[in-house]
Amino acid sequence: MNIGATRRLFPLTNNYTYLNTAGCGLMSVQTVEAARNFYDEFYALAILGKDEWIPRTEYVRKVAAGFLNVEADQLAFVPDVATAANHVAHMFREPVEVLLVANEFPSVSLPWYAAGHEVKLVKPGENGEVIIEKIEEAVTGKTKILCISHVHFDTGYRNDLKPLGDLCRSKNIIFLVDSTQSLGAFPLDIKESNIDILVSNCYKWITAGFGITLMYVSKTLTDHWNIPALGCNSMDMVAMKPGGEMMHLLRKGAPVLEVGQPEYENIFRLGSAIELLSSLGLDNIHARVSMLTDHLYSRLKENNITIHFEQPAKNRSSLVMAEGTWDTVVALKKKNIIVSPSKGKGIRISPHFYNTEEEIDLLCEELRKLKA
Ligand SMILES: Cc1ncc(COP(=O)(O)O)c(C=O)c1O
């Protein structure tokens, strides 16, 4: 990856040492341009633009499906993870037993309470690690679904999804994964890991900006489901009854959940962002993010800054929690170094491919001075 050229695509990197992609990823010049183009077209065409926007939306769906290696009609565009999880919670007509890891992100946990289901919490280990045996022990004959994040927002723990997916398959439990904190930085194989439902907001590691979330639902589920939400856009107007009356048919698969008018601008930003990540190469991005995280671990240690929730390489993500307080975050911001306070412990540092080793060195030097 040509890092100089890559950083020029993200002009904010000129002004800030931005190490907070877990809070919000940067948007590239070309992704902002995709949004601007949409508004230019809206000015010129208003509803006439739909002749172009509808096929472009389906093109982005194909691009996103290719990115996830799933079929396009199993993928819905929804605004956020909370909406997606509420949809899933309403797929069940009767209360069911749901397994969640304690302290999962609220957008994934709260919908189950709101819909009146029985939530069972499995406590992670001291270091945020998810212990599969504990999950297995918590499963009962009534358990219907396991919801878990690929990377935990507050400990940075990265789950090994395959054994969890295998467990769910063997117990006939639906496996829902929230990949908001990993997709775009770490590889993930929906089919190999037996994932039934994947939800992923794209404003962080995918770099697409706000308001666009990928929701994959397997064909096994959509073939026999209680569709949890419907609206005008859930319908295809494809058939004519004899006599010319239009017949309204429901869309097949996950897109039926796109209940209202599409958020075209957000969808086009997503298309552009995925094309950029693909052109950089997902393997290259993963290698770079892992290299930067390892570098961060080394520099924090050399500067005697405690790492909270230290993980072995196989469970490491790009979210690193380190010693510090709210005041640390404020002091760093004054130097144009952007990290976030962690809700659990310390500060959260989260480099993406557009960051450099020099930026990490600068951060650790400042942390050392603040501690002195
Ligand atoms: C694991 C995880 N899921 C989801 C989200 C975002 O949720 P929503 O899309 O409902 O805003 C976040 C945001 O920080 C997150 O860390």
The ligand as a Gaussian input file, in Angstrom:
#p B3LYP/6-31G(d) Opt

LIG

0 1
 C      -20.174000      -3.151000      18.479000
 C      -20.990000      -1.990000      18.002000
 N      -22.165000      -2.225000      17.393000
 C      -22.923000      -1.217000      16.925000
 C      -22.522000       0.098000      17.071000
 C      -23.391000       1.198000      16.526000
 O      -24.751000       0.946000      16.806000
 P      -25.871000       1.691000      15.954000
 O      -25.633000       1.249000      14.551000
 O      -27.164000       1.187000      16.477000
 O      -25.665000       3.141000      16.127000
 C      -21.332000       0.386000      17.722000
 C      -20.890000       1.789000      17.928000
 O      -19.977000       2.100000      18.601000
 C      -20.539000      -0.693000      18.182000
 O      -19.369000      -0.463000      18.781000

